Every structure is written in structure tokens, then in C-alpha cells.
Amino acid sequence: MKTDIRDIIYNRFIKFTYIFIFFIIIIDIMNFYHNDMTNIVIDTILISVFIINLKIKSSKESKIFLLLLMGMIFFIFIIYNGSIHSTGWLFILTFSAFAFLLNNKRGGITWTLLFGVILFSILLLQFYFNINTAYTNHEMLILLSVYVMNAYLMYIFQKEVDLYTSKLTKLNSSLESKVLEEVKKNKEKEAILSKQAKQAQMGEMVSMIAHQWRQPLNAISASAIKMKLENDMGMLTSTHINKTSDFIQDKTQDMSEIINSFLEFSKPISKDSEFLLSHAINKVQSIVETQFKLNAIDIEINYKANFIDNIIVGAENLFEQVLLNLLMNIRDAFDENQEIMKKNIIIFIDNFSDIEIKDNAGGINSQIIDKVFNPYFTTKEEGKGTGLGLYMSRKIMRTHFNGDLIYSPTSGGSCFKIIFNKIQTKE
């Protein structure tokens, strides 16, 4: 904050110096017209000193000090120089403004009082010792009175500026604390929303585990019943036992792999790292595959030739969460439109790794398209949706992948586009 104020004051110093030089040049032109070469030489020396002060390598405070000191000396010279009798008043009365604007309040008071004391001393010298200036005693007294009044007004002005600056600083500090507090609240709110979305998704996954386990469990049960019947009928042989054991082992291994997939998906958010887009998509596809087959939903994946090598930087399980959210929403949309006979989902991946997911599930009503990414907004029946899936999916893409999630209607369905990097992606 202090550094900013000093920079502002220093910029004023530079402007004032150039303005000062400009007015001295104007006065010199008038002096030249009146053939007053003495004042021209003095003013030329003064201008040279001002320019040197601008160019020398010294601290900002030193340059400002030197400017005020030279200004004070020049104004004292004006008091004794009768050739610019009428102009001297104007210059002298501006000194308090220079003093306050090129310093803080304390520095302004110091310089203003110093020059006021000098003016008063000159008045006393002239009154008691007959040291004549360009002004009479009466004029000097008026000059001193006006200077004191002008200095007081500048002091009041600076005091008001400091007061409002202090209030503004406190207000900024208060606003900053409020902003930090709101940011903290938003983070807490986002954490709660994320937790709720994850819990809802875990419910979906438990349902899918049940679907995917049902078939191997039925097969294991049937094999066990068959082996018992064969044993009761005396038909059980070691070959049958080995064959049935191998079959049961294979099925339990499949069930174990299903559990591993879901455990990997549900683990805490991993740190950003490189991952293969194809690996993440295949993992999500394996999770939903059984349930989608039971619902007669076909998934078709189309991609460019180099898709298998497409690498994304980010948290892989977060992307999987986004893709799973979208596929589950499409499944629910198909459930609400039972009249659709051929249920299709097409996933297309372009050269930039952006993904388009299209379906023919009927689409979203045009009146609510603008609300689909709002938190807690859902068109599902009560108890069947939290309204957080699309909201959290878009937030994940924007926050963790510098990307986006965009919806656009298609003929008889919807299209969601997953964008990974808005800078590199061509729309």
C-alpha cells in the first residue's frame, strides 16, 4: 500500500517538475521581450538544476526534497525580484499545494510551516531593518496572511483526504475479509455438494454391482445344484468336480474384478497425472456394460486413429465420474421413454480428445435447457435424482481439466460435449 502511494507521489513530482519548467520558460520569454537577461540566466540555471534532478540516480524522496528546496529558493528570489512583481504572488501561494501533494500530511505541514516562517522573517527584516523586497510592508503582510489561509485550506483538504483514505482502507480490509469468508463458505458448500453427488453415484454403483453379480451368482448356484444332483445319482466323477470347480473359480474371479473396478472408481480423488483416455473410457464402459445390456442400450464408440494414444493430464477417477454421470442420465432418460425400441448411445472422440456423447432418448425440454446444470435441478421423480450430477460434472471439467461440459439438443435426443482444454480445443 505504501509503495503504491509513493509511486503516485513520485509521478506527481515528475509532472509538477515539467509544469514548473514550462512556466519558467514562459516567464523567460516575457523577460526576453523586456530584455531582462539577468533573470533569463537565473531561470536557465534553475531549469538545468530541475532537469538534472530528474535524471540523477537518487531516491524518490531525495528528488522531491530537492525540488521543494529549489522551489523555496526560487520563490524567495521572486520576493526580491521586482521585475515579476505581479507574478510572484501566484507562485508563492502555490507552495503549500506543492508541499502537501508531494508529501504526506506531516511532511506537508513541515514544509509549509518552514516557508511561512521564512516569509514572516522576511517581513520582519523589511519592517525593522529596511531590507527592501519587491513588495511593500503592507503587501508582504497581505501575502503572508493569504499564504497562511491557503496553507490552512490545503491542510484541511489533506486531512479530509487522509480521513477518507483511512475509511477506504478499512472498507477494503472489511471487504477482503468478507470475500475470504464467502470463498470459504463456497468451498464448504462445494464440498457438501460433491459429497452428496458422490453418495448418489455410489448408490448407482451398488445397484450396478447387484446387476453384474446376479448372472455369475446364478451360474455358480446352478453349477452347485447340478453337482449335488450328479452326486445323489451316483454320476459325479472327478472330471465333473474339476470342471465345476474351475467354472466356479472363473466366475468368482470375474466377480472379484468387478469389485476391484468399483473400488478403484470410488477411491479418494487422486492427484493430477497423465492417463490414457481410452483406458478411462473402457473402464467406465465395463462398469455400465451389464446394466446397459439388460436395458437393451447399445453403446458405440467412434474415434480417430490415434485415439488409443490420447493422453490427458488430470485426475482419472474424476473424469470417470463425469462420464459415468452422463451415461447414467441417458439410461434414466431411456427408462422414461419406454416407447423407444432401438436405444443408441454414440461416443465420438476427436483429435483434440474432446468427447461427444449423443443419444436418441428424446432430449431435454427446450424450456428447461438453461437449468440443467443448476445444482439440485432435476426432472426425475422424487427420490430418483439429486440434481447434482450435471452440475458437479461441469464443475469438475472446468476446475480440474481447464475444460467444460456443454449441452446441445439433437433430433430426437441430446448431445453432451466434454472439452478438456479450452485453449487447445477447436470448436
C-alpha positions as CSV (number, residue, x, y, z in Angstrom):
1,M,0.0,0.0,0.0
2,K,2.8,2.4,1.0
3,T,4.7,1.6,-2.2
4,D,1.7,2.5,-4.3
5,I,1.3,5.9,-2.5
6,R,4.9,6.7,-3.0
7,D,4.7,5.9,-6.7
8,I,1.7,8.2,-7.0
9,I,3.5,11.0,-5.2
10,Y,6.6,10.4,-7.4
11,N,4.5,10.6,-10.6
12,R,3.1,13.9,-9.3
13,F,6.7,15.1,-8.7
14,I,7.6,14.4,-12.3
15,K,4.5,16.1,-13.7
16,F,5.0,19.2,-11.4
17,T,8.6,19.5,-12.3
18,Y,7.8,19.6,-16.0
19,I,4.9,22.1,-15.4
20,F,7.3,24.2,-13.3
21,I,9.9,24.2,-16.1
22,F,7.2,25.1,-18.6
23,F,6.0,28.2,-16.6
24,I,9.6,29.3,-16.0
25,I,10.2,29.1,-19.8
26,I,7.1,31.2,-20.4
27,I,8.4,33.8,-17.9
28,D,11.8,33.8,-19.6
29,I,10.1,34.5,-22.9
30,M,8.5,37.6,-21.2
31,N,11.9,38.5,-19.7
32,F,13.5,38.2,-23.2
33,Y,10.8,40.5,-24.5
34,H,11.7,43.1,-21.8
35,N,15.4,42.4,-22.4
36,D,15.9,41.2,-18.8
37,M,18.9,39.0,-19.4
38,T,19.8,38.6,-15.7
39,N,16.5,36.8,-14.9
40,I,16.9,34.7,-18.1
41,V,20.3,33.4,-16.9
42,I,19.0,32.7,-13.4
43,D,16.0,30.9,-14.7
44,T,18.1,28.9,-17.2
45,I,20.3,27.7,-14.3
46,L,17.2,26.8,-12.4
47,I,15.7,24.8,-15.3
48,S,19.0,23.0,-15.7
49,V,19.1,22.1,-12.0
50,F,15.5,20.8,-12.3
51,I,16.3,18.6,-15.3
52,I,19.5,17.3,-13.6
53,N,17.3,16.4,-10.5
54,L,15.1,14.3,-12.7
55,K,17.9,12.5,-14.4
56,I,20.2,11.7,-11.4
57,K,20.1,8.3,-9.8
58,S,18.9,9.0,-6.3
59,S,16.0,8.0,-4.2
60,K,12.5,9.4,-4.9
61,E,12.4,11.1,-1.5
62,S,15.7,12.9,-2.3
63,K,14.4,14.2,-5.6
64,I,11.2,15.5,-4.0
65,F,13.2,17.2,-1.2
66,L,15.5,18.9,-3.8
67,L,12.5,20.1,-5.8
68,L,10.8,21.7,-2.8
69,L,14.1,23.2,-1.7
70,M,14.8,24.7,-5.1
71,G,11.2,25.9,-5.3
72,M,11.5,27.6,-2.0
73,I,14.8,29.3,-3.0
74,F,13.2,30.4,-6.3
75,F,10.1,31.8,-4.5
76,I,12.3,33.7,-2.1
77,F,14.2,35.1,-5.1
78,I,10.9,36.2,-6.6
79,I,10.1,38.2,-3.4
80,Y,13.2,40.3,-4.0
81,N,12.9,40.5,-7.8
82,G,10.7,43.5,-8.8
83,S,10.6,42.6,-12.5
84,I,8.0,39.9,-11.9
85,H,6.2,41.7,-9.1
86,S,2.6,40.6,-10.0
87,T,3.5,37.0,-10.8
88,G,5.3,36.4,-7.5
89,W,2.1,36.2,-5.6
90,L,0.8,33.4,-7.7
91,F,4.0,31.3,-7.4
92,I,4.4,31.8,-3.7
93,L,0.8,30.9,-2.9
94,T,1.2,27.6,-4.7
95,F,4.0,26.4,-2.5
96,S,1.7,24.9,0.2
97,A,-0.1,22.9,-2.5
98,F,3.3,21.5,-3.7
99,A,4.3,20.7,-0.2
100,F,1.2,18.7,0.7
101,L,0.8,17.0,-2.7
102,L,4.4,15.9,-2.8
103,N,4.5,14.6,0.8
104,N,2.2,13.0,3.4
105,K,0.3,15.3,5.8
106,R,3.2,15.5,8.2
107,G,5.8,16.4,5.5
108,G,3.4,18.9,4.0
109,I,2.9,20.7,7.4
110,T,6.7,20.8,7.9
111,W,7.5,22.4,4.5
112,T,4.5,24.8,4.7
113,L,5.5,26.0,8.2
114,L,9.1,26.4,7.2
115,F,8.3,28.6,4.2
116,G,5.7,30.5,6.3
117,V,8.4,31.2,8.9
118,I,10.8,32.4,6.1
119,L,8.1,34.8,4.8
120,F,7.4,36.1,8.3
121,S,11.2,36.6,8.8
122,I,11.5,38.5,5.5
123,L,8.6,40.7,6.7
124,L,10.3,41.4,10.0
125,L,13.7,42.1,8.3
126,Q,12.0,44.5,5.9
127,F,10.0,46.2,8.7
128,Y,12.8,46.7,11.2
129,F,16.0,46.8,9.1
130,N,14.7,48.4,5.9
131,I,15.8,45.4,3.7
132,N,13.5,46.1,0.7
133,T,11.8,43.5,-1.4
134,A,9.6,43.8,-4.4
135,Y,6.7,44.3,-2.0
136,T,5.8,47.0,0.5
137,N,5.3,46.0,4.1
138,H,1.5,46.2,3.6
139,E,1.7,43.9,0.6
140,M,4.0,41.5,2.4
141,L,1.6,41.3,5.3
142,I,-1.3,40.6,2.9
143,L,0.9,38.0,1.1
144,L,1.7,36.3,4.4
145,S,-2.0,36.3,5.5
146,V,-3.2,34.8,2.2
147,Y,-0.4,32.2,2.4
148,V,-1.5,31.2,5.9
149,M,-5.1,31.0,4.8
150,N,-4.2,29.0,1.7
151,A,-1.9,26.7,3.7
152,Y,-4.7,26.1,6.2
153,L,-7.1,25.2,3.4
154,M,-4.6,22.7,2.0
155,Y,-4.1,21.2,5.5
156,I,-7.8,20.7,5.9
157,F,-8.0,19.2,2.4
158,Q,-5.2,16.8,3.1
159,K,-6.8,15.9,6.4
160,E,-10.0,15.1,4.7
161,V,-8.1,13.0,2.1
162,D,-6.4,11.1,4.8
163,L,-9.7,10.5,6.6
164,Y,-11.4,9.1,3.6
165,T,-8.3,7.2,2.6
166,S,-8.3,5.6,6.1
167,K,-12.0,4.8,5.8
168,L,-11.4,3.3,2.3
169,T,-8.6,1.2,3.6
170,K,-10.8,-0.1,6.4
171,L,-13.6,-0.8,4.0
172,N,-11.2,-2.6,1.6
173,S,-9.9,-4.6,4.5
174,S,-13.5,-5.4,5.6
175,L,-14.5,-6.3,2.0
176,E,-11.4,-8.5,1.7
177,S,-12.3,-10.4,4.9
178,K,-15.9,-10.8,3.7
179,V,-14.6,-12.1,0.3
180,L,-12.4,-14.6,2.1
181,E,-15.3,-15.6,4.3
182,E,-17.6,-16.1,1.3
183,V,-14.9,-18.0,-0.6
184,K,-14.6,-20.3,2.5
185,K,-18.3,-20.8,2.6
186,N,-18.5,-21.5,-1.1
187,K,-15.7,-24.1,-0.7
188,E,-17.6,-25.7,2.2
189,K,-20.8,-25.7,0.1
190,E,-19.0,-27.2,-2.9
191,A,-17.5,-29.9,-0.6
192,I,-21.0,-30.8,0.6
193,L,-22.4,-30.8,-2.9
194,S,-19.5,-33.0,-4.1
195,K,-20.1,-35.4,-1.2
196,Q,-23.8,-35.6,-1.9
197,A,-23.1,-36.2,-5.6
198,K,-20.6,-38.9,-4.8
199,Q,-23.0,-40.6,-2.4
200,A,-25.8,-40.6,-5.0
201,Q,-23.3,-42.1,-7.5
202,M,-22.3,-44.7,-5.0
203,G,-25.9,-45.7,-4.8
204,E,-26.0,-46.1,-8.5
205,M,-22.8,-48.2,-8.4
206,V,-24.2,-50.6,-5.7
207,S,-27.2,-51.1,-8.0
208,M,-24.9,-51.9,-10.9
209,I,-22.8,-54.3,-8.7
210,A,-26.1,-56.1,-7.9
211,H,-26.9,-56.4,-11.6
212,Q,-23.4,-57.5,-12.6
213,W,-23.2,-60.1,-9.8
214,R,-26.6,-61.6,-10.4
215,Q,-25.6,-63.5,-13.5
216,P,-22.4,-65.1,-12.1
217,L,-24.1,-65.9,-8.8
218,N,-26.9,-67.6,-10.7
219,A,-24.4,-69.6,-12.7
220,I,-22.5,-70.6,-9.5
221,S,-25.7,-71.6,-7.8
222,A,-26.8,-73.7,-10.9
223,S,-23.4,-75.4,-11.0
224,A,-23.5,-76.3,-7.3
225,I,-27.1,-77.7,-7.7
226,K,-26.0,-79.7,-10.7
227,M,-23.0,-81.1,-8.9
228,K,-25.2,-82.1,-5.9
229,L,-27.7,-83.9,-8.2
230,E,-25.0,-85.7,-10.0
231,N,-23.6,-86.8,-6.7
232,D,-27.0,-88.0,-5.5
233,M,-27.5,-90.0,-8.7
234,G,-24.0,-91.5,-8.4
235,M,-22.9,-89.8,-11.6
236,L,-20.4,-87.5,-10.1
237,T,-16.8,-88.0,-11.3
238,S,-13.5,-86.3,-10.6
239,T,-13.7,-84.8,-14.1
240,H,-17.1,-83.2,-13.3
241,I,-15.8,-82.0,-9.9
242,N,-12.7,-80.4,-11.5
243,K,-14.8,-78.8,-14.3
244,T,-17.3,-77.4,-11.9
245,S,-14.6,-76.1,-9.6
246,D,-12.8,-74.4,-12.5
247,F,-16.1,-72.8,-13.6
248,I,-16.9,-71.6,-10.1
249,Q,-13.4,-70.2,-9.7
250,D,-13.6,-68.4,-13.0
251,K,-17.0,-66.8,-12.0
252,T,-15.7,-65.7,-8.6
253,Q,-12.7,-64.2,-10.3
254,D,-15.0,-62.2,-12.6
255,M,-16.9,-61.0,-9.5
256,S,-13.6,-60.0,-7.8
257,E,-12.6,-58.0,-10.9
258,I,-16.0,-56.2,-10.8
259,I,-15.4,-55.3,-7.1
260,N,-11.9,-54.1,-7.9
261,S,-13.2,-51.9,-10.7
262,F,-15.8,-50.3,-8.4
263,L,-13.3,-49.9,-5.5
264,E,-10.8,-48.1,-7.9
265,F,-13.6,-45.8,-9.1
266,S,-14.8,-44.9,-5.6
267,K,-11.3,-44.3,-4.1
268,P,-10.5,-40.7,-3.0
269,I,-9.6,-38.2,-5.7
270,S,-6.2,-38.9,-7.0
271,K,-3.5,-36.3,-7.8
272,D,-3.2,-35.0,-11.3
273,S,-1.2,-37.2,-13.6
274,E,-1.1,-38.4,-17.2
275,F,-3.7,-41.1,-18.1
276,L,-4.9,-42.8,-21.3
277,L,-8.3,-41.6,-22.3
278,S,-9.0,-44.9,-23.9
279,H,-8.3,-46.7,-20.6
280,A,-10.7,-44.5,-18.6
281,I,-13.5,-44.8,-21.2
282,N,-13.1,-48.6,-21.3
283,K,-13.2,-48.8,-17.5
284,V,-16.5,-46.9,-17.4
285,Q,-17.9,-48.9,-20.2
286,S,-17.1,-52.1,-18.3
287,I,-18.9,-50.8,-15.2
288,V,-22.2,-50.0,-17.1
289,E,-22.0,-52.8,-19.7
290,T,-24.1,-55.4,-17.9
291,Q,-26.8,-53.0,-16.8
292,F,-27.0,-51.4,-20.3
293,K,-27.4,-54.8,-21.9
294,L,-30.2,-55.6,-19.5
295,N,-31.9,-52.3,-20.6
296,A,-31.2,-53.1,-24.3
297,I,-29.0,-49.9,-24.7
298,D,-26.2,-50.1,-27.3
299,I,-23.0,-48.1,-26.9
300,E,-21.0,-47.3,-30.0
301,I,-17.5,-45.7,-29.7
302,N,-16.1,-43.9,-32.7
303,Y,-12.7,-42.3,-32.6
304,K,-9.8,-41.1,-34.7
305,A,-7.0,-43.4,-35.5
306,N,-4.7,-42.1,-32.8
307,F,-7.3,-42.2,-30.0
308,I,-5.6,-45.1,-28.3
309,D,-2.6,-42.9,-27.6
310,N,-4.5,-39.8,-26.4
311,I,-3.1,-38.7,-23.1
312,I,-4.9,-36.4,-20.6
313,V,-3.5,-34.7,-17.6
314,G,-5.7,-34.7,-14.5
315,A,-7.4,-37.0,-12.0
316,E,-8.5,-40.0,-13.9
317,N,-11.3,-41.0,-11.5
318,L,-12.8,-37.5,-11.7
319,F,-13.1,-37.9,-15.5
320,E,-14.6,-41.4,-15.0
321,Q,-17.1,-39.8,-12.6
322,V,-18.2,-37.3,-15.3
323,L,-18.6,-39.9,-18.0
324,L,-20.5,-42.2,-15.6
325,N,-22.8,-39.4,-14.6
326,L,-23.7,-38.7,-18.3
327,L,-24.3,-42.4,-19.1
328,M,-26.5,-42.9,-16.1
329,N,-28.5,-39.8,-17.0
330,I,-29.0,-41.2,-20.5
331,R,-30.1,-44.6,-19.0
332,D,-32.7,-42.8,-16.9
333,A,-33.9,-40.9,-19.9
334,F,-34.4,-44.1,-21.8
335,D,-36.3,-45.5,-18.8
336,E,-38.7,-42.5,-19.0
337,N,-39.2,-43.2,-22.7
338,Q,-40.2,-46.8,-22.9
339,E,-41.6,-46.4,-26.4
340,I,-38.1,-46.1,-27.9
341,M,-37.4,-49.5,-29.4
342,K,-33.8,-49.0,-30.5
343,K,-31.7,-47.3,-27.8
344,N,-28.4,-46.0,-29.0
345,I,-25.5,-44.1,-27.4
346,I,-22.7,-42.9,-29.7
347,I,-19.5,-41.7,-28.1
348,F,-17.2,-39.8,-30.5
349,I,-13.6,-38.7,-29.7
350,D,-11.9,-36.2,-32.0
351,N,-8.1,-35.5,-32.5
352,F,-8.2,-33.0,-29.6
353,S,-9.5,-35.6,-27.1
354,D,-12.9,-33.8,-26.9
355,I,-15.7,-36.2,-26.5
356,E,-19.3,-36.0,-27.9
357,I,-21.9,-38.3,-26.3
358,K,-25.1,-38.5,-28.4
359,D,-28.3,-40.4,-27.7
360,N,-31.8,-40.8,-29.0
361,A,-33.5,-40.8,-25.6
362,G,-35.9,-37.9,-26.5
363,G,-33.8,-34.9,-25.5
364,I,-34.4,-32.2,-22.9
365,N,-37.4,-29.9,-23.0
366,S,-36.3,-26.5,-24.5
367,Q,-37.9,-24.6,-21.6
368,I,-35.5,-26.1,-19.1
369,I,-32.3,-26.4,-21.1
370,D,-30.8,-23.4,-19.3
371,K,-31.4,-25.0,-15.9
372,V,-29.9,-28.5,-16.5
373,F,-26.5,-27.5,-15.0
374,N,-28.0,-25.8,-11.9
375,P,-27.5,-27.5,-8.6
376,Y,-30.4,-29.5,-7.3
377,F,-32.4,-29.2,-10.5
378,T,-33.8,-32.5,-11.7
379,T,-36.6,-33.7,-13.9
380,K,-36.7,-37.1,-12.2
381,E,-39.3,-38.3,-9.8
382,E,-38.7,-37.5,-6.1
383,G,-36.2,-39.9,-4.6
384,K,-34.7,-40.9,-8.0
385,G,-32.3,-38.0,-8.5
386,T,-30.4,-35.3,-6.6
387,G,-29.9,-32.8,-9.4
388,L,-26.2,-32.7,-8.7
389,G,-24.8,-35.0,-11.4
390,L,-24.6,-32.5,-14.3
391,Y,-23.7,-29.6,-12.0
392,M,-20.8,-31.4,-10.5
393,S,-19.7,-32.9,-13.9
394,R,-19.4,-29.4,-15.4
395,K,-17.6,-28.1,-12.3
396,I,-15.1,-31.0,-12.5
397,M,-14.4,-30.2,-16.1
398,R,-13.9,-26.5,-15.5
399,T,-12.0,-26.8,-12.3
400,H,-9.8,-29.8,-12.8
401,F,-9.3,-30.0,-16.6
402,N,-9.5,-26.4,-17.7
403,G,-12.3,-27.5,-19.9
404,D,-16.1,-27.5,-20.0
405,L,-19.2,-29.6,-20.4
406,I,-21.7,-28.3,-23.0
407,Y,-25.2,-29.5,-23.9
408,S,-26.8,-29.1,-27.2
409,P,-30.1,-30.7,-28.4
410,T,-30.2,-33.1,-31.4
411,S,-33.0,-34.5,-33.4
412,G,-34.8,-36.9,-31.1
413,G,-32.1,-36.8,-28.4
414,S,-29.2,-34.9,-26.7
415,C,-25.5,-34.3,-27.2
416,F,-23.1,-33.6,-24.4
417,K,-19.6,-32.4,-25.3
418,I,-16.7,-32.9,-22.9
419,I,-13.9,-30.4,-23.5
420,F,-10.6,-31.0,-21.9
421,N,-8.6,-27.8,-22.7
422,K,-10.5,-24.7,-23.9
423,I,-7.2,-23.1,-25.2
424,Q,-6.3,-26.1,-27.5
425,T,-9.8,-27.2,-28.4
426,K,-11.2,-26.1,-31.7
427,E,-15.0,-25.7,-31.5
